[in-house]
Amino acid sequence: MRPENIGVSTVDHNVDRVVGTRSRQLWETVKGRQEKKKDVIRDNPGTTGKDLSIRPEGGYRVMDSKERERKDDFRTFHNQKLAKLAGGG
C-alpha cells in the first residue's frame, strides 16, 4: 500500500528549483567580481587580491601601502578576537 500523495514532493521540487536558480545567480555575481579583480591585478603588476579595495560604486582599486598596513592590522586583530571567542587563545 502506497502513502497518499499530498503534493509535498511538488513543493520540494519548486523550492529546490528556486534555490538552484538563486545559487546560479549568486555564483554569476561572484564570477563577475573575480573578473573585475583579475583585470585590476593584470593592469598593476606585483599586485595581489590582498592589495585591492572595493570602490563605493562597485569596482576595485589598489590600496596604497599605508592603507594596506591598516587593513593587515585590522585583519590580524579580527582573527585574534575570533580565535579567542572560539576558545583558542
N, C-alpha and C positions, 0 to 999 in steps of 0.2 A: 504494500500500500504506500503510495506516494503522499507526501505532505501537500496540503492545499497551497496553491500558488497565490501569494498575497501581494505580488508585484515588487517585492523588495529588491530582487535582482535587477529590475529595471532602474530603480532608484540608485542602486550601487553603480550600475553601468554609467548612468548620467553623471554621478559625482566623479567617478574615475575619469570620464571624458573631460569634464570641466577642469579637474586638477591637472590632467595631462596638457591641456591647451594652455593653461596659465603657466605651467612649468616651461613649456616651449617658449612662451613669450618672454619670461624672465631670463632664460638662457640666451635668447637673442640679444637682450639688453646687455647682458654680461659680455657677450662676444663683441658687441659694438664698442663697449668701453675698452676692452682689451685692444682692439684695433686702434683706437684713438691713442692709447698709451704707447703702443708699438710705434706709431707714427712720430710721436714726440721723442721717444728714445732713439729712433733711427735718425732723426734730424739733429740730435745732440749727442755725438759720440762720447762714450765714457759714462753715460747716464744709465741708471737702473730704475726700476719701478719704485725703489725707496726714495729716489730723488724727486718724485713727482708729487704735485699737489693739485687738487681739483679746483677749477675756477668756478666762481659763482654761477656762470652761465652754462657750466657743464663740461667744458674742455679741460685739458691738463696743461700744466706748466712745470718747468724745472725750478725747484726751490734754490735759493742761494745758500751758501754754507752755514750762515747763522740760523736760517730757518730750519735747515736740515738738522743742525745740532739740537735745537729746541725740540723738534719732533722726536729725535732719538732719545733725548732725556725724558720726554713725556712717555714714550713707549716703554722705557725701562721702568719708570715709576709705576705705570699702569700694570705691567707684568708682575712687578713685585707685590703690588696690592692684591692682584688676582691669586698669586701663589699663597699669600698669607690667608686670604679668605678660604682657599681650598685646603688649608692646613699644612702647607708645605713650607712655612717659614714664618 
